[in-house]
Amino acid sequence: MGEKVESSRLLSEGKELINKGDYELAEKKFQEALKQFTKDNDTKGIAESETYLGIGLQYQNKLNKAKEHFERALKLHEELDYKPGISRNYTNLGNLSLLIDKDFEKSIDLHQKALEIARKARDLPGESRALTNIGYVKFRQQKLEEALTDLEEALKLANKADYENTKATALSNIGIILFTMGRYNDALEKHKEVAEIFEKWGNKKRLAIEHRQMGLILEKLKQYDEATEHYKLSKKLYDEIGHKREKKMMKSMLETSKARKRNCPSCGAIIMVPELDYCPICDKNLKTETKK
């Protein structure tokens, strides 16, 4: 009994680490859980460990290894006739079909199969997960209206099931689509919601991405001071997690953002065009002033 509790604890700890973004440590936890469940001959535990081990590997871009674990997990869940597990692994494989082979049609087919199985099993988290991924594939195909419809349905189901994992993904994807459509205020609200979830989870990398996205949206809305604050937060988070490339990128975006808003030193007018070298109000030479 103690060993079963231990293996379940390892699995739970791994899931929490996935939410936090510590994928390498999560992988180790899932490996340990898999060994323990195998020792106990617990097929359901083995299947779940294989599923999450695949997820941990996918997040580390170890896609072919992830696929092996998803295929083993699918087979085990089919033997158990556990519909939520079957649905989940079809959609996991659908994600990999897009990532590895860039096969949009196969990816949609696998997600659609996952959706049908989840609906028959009345598995709300499974439905929301499959619809979120279908929406993402359609977004990649530039079918924006269709993608938005699927993602909004996914979000409703995720809220109904109180399933934050899919809620975060659906919200983020909806935000990106709304941004692409030029619906900046709506997009900003979605990314604010996502940021709250990632902050609660302690996932600094995903939170940094959301702050960066909010900065981009605020620049489109010409709210440069607020955009700069979000860029600062993003850079700070990248500093903390030691992502040098992203840190460098955010430093550049921050400097560019600051340059976009200038005030004329003579009359105080806001200079909205970065390339402008004179004040359109008082004709002050801004280029000369900047060099001083």
QUINOR-V199935 format. One record per run of one state. SS is the DSSP state (hx for helix, st for strand, lp for the rest). FROM is the first residue (numbers start at 0). TO is the last residue. If there is no record, write none. Layout:
ss={SS & SS}
from={FROM & FROM}
to={TO & TO}
This chain:
ss={lp & hx & lp & hx & lp & hx & lp & hx & lp & hx & lp & hx & lp & hx & lp & hx & lp & hx & lp & hx & lp & hx & lp & hx & lp & hx & lp & st & lp & st & lp & st & lp & st & hx & lp}
from={0 & 1 & 20 & 22 & 39 & 42 & 59 & 62 & 80 & 82 & 101 & 103 & 120 & 123 & 140 & 143 & 161 & 163 & 180 & 183 & 201 & 203 & 220 & 223 & 241 & 243 & 260 & 261 & 263 & 269 & 271 & 277 & 278 & 284 & 285 & 291}
to={0 & 19 & 21 & 38 & 41 & 58 & 61 & 79 & 81 & 100 & 102 & 119 & 122 & 139 & 142 & 160 & 162 & 179 & 182 & 200 & 202 & 219 & 222 & 240 & 242 & 259 & 260 & 262 & 268 & 270 & 276 & 277 & 283 & 284 & 290 & 291}
